[in-house]
Amino acid sequence: MSNSWNPWVLLFLAASLIAAFSQMLLKKSASEPHENIIKEYLNFKVIAGYGMMFASMLVCVYAYSRQVSMQSGAVMDAFGNIWIMILSFLTFREPITKRKILGNSLIIAGIVVFNLF
Amino acid sequence: MNGQSGKHEISGPKGLLSVIGIQAAVVVFTLSSVCSKMAGSHTGSIELFGRTIRGLSRTGYMWLFLELLCLGVYAILWQQIIKKYDLSIAYANRAFAIFWTALWSVVIFGESLRPAGVIGILLVFCGIFTVNSDVK
C-alpha cells in the first residue's frame, strides 16, 4: 500500500454524501406500510435511492481507477456515519445522543488512525 | 407490512443476534468493494456493435456486474434491517465494514495492515459498541 497522499481519495467523501441521501429515501420507504413484499422494494423511493447509490458506486470505481488503495477508499467512505447521524435527525428526528456522538467520534478517530498513521 | 422503525433491541443477549444479522449484510456489502477494486484495475476498452467503448475491459465489466450482484443481495438484506432499527444505529454498525474490508485487502490483494490499522479497527469497534449501548 502506498503511503503518499492521493487527492482522488476525496471523491469518496462526495460518494458517501450521495449514499447518505440515498439512505434517507430507503429508510423513508422502509418506515411506510406496503401492501406486499414486492412493493416494499419496487417503489419510487427505493428505486431512486438505489439509483443514487449506483451513482455513488460509479464515483468510487473512478476513484479506484486513479490508484486509490482499497483501504483508503473504504475508510473515507466511513465518513458517511456523520452524514447519516445528521440527516437522520433532520429527516426522522432520530435523537443525536451523547453516546451516538461519542460512538461516531470513536469511529471517525478509528478511521483517522487507520488512514493516516 | 408496517414499518417498525427502531423497535428492536441491539444491545444485550438478544442484540447479539441482531448484530450478527447486520454484519452478514455488511460482509456482502464489503465484497462489493472487492469487485469495485477489481473493476477499477481492469481498465481498457470493449467492442460493441462495431464501436470501441473505452473505460473498462471485458473482465472489468464482469467485476462491475459482480459488484452489482453483491449490492443487490445487500439491498434486500439492508431494507429489512432499516425497517427494524433506527438508521443512525444500523448505519453505525455498518462501519465495521472497515474490518471486513481490511481483511479482504490483506487476504485477497496482499495489501499490508500496519499496527495502527489494527488500533483504528479497535477504535471503530468501540465506537459501534458505544452507539449500540445507546439503545435500551
Interface residues (C-beta under 8 A of the other chain):
Chain A: M1 Q23 M24 L26 K27 S29 A30 S31 E32 P33 H34 N36 I37 E40 Y41 V46 Y50 M53 M57 C60 V61 Y62 A63 Y64 S65 S69 M70 Q71 G73 A74 V75 D77 A78 G80 N81 I84 M85 S88 F89 F92 E94 I96 T97 R99 K100 L102 G103 N104 S105 L106 I107 I108 A109 G110 I111 V112 V113 F114 N115 F117
Chain B: M1 N2 G3 S5 G6 T30 S32 S33 V34 S36 K37 A39 G40 S41 T43 L64 E67 L71 A75 I76 W78 Q79 I82 K83 D86 L87 S88 Y91 A92 R94 A95 A97 I98 T101 A102 W104 S105 F109 E111 S112 L113 R114 A116 G117 I119 G120 I121 L122 L123 V124 F125 C126 G127 I128 F129 T130 V131 N132 S133 D134
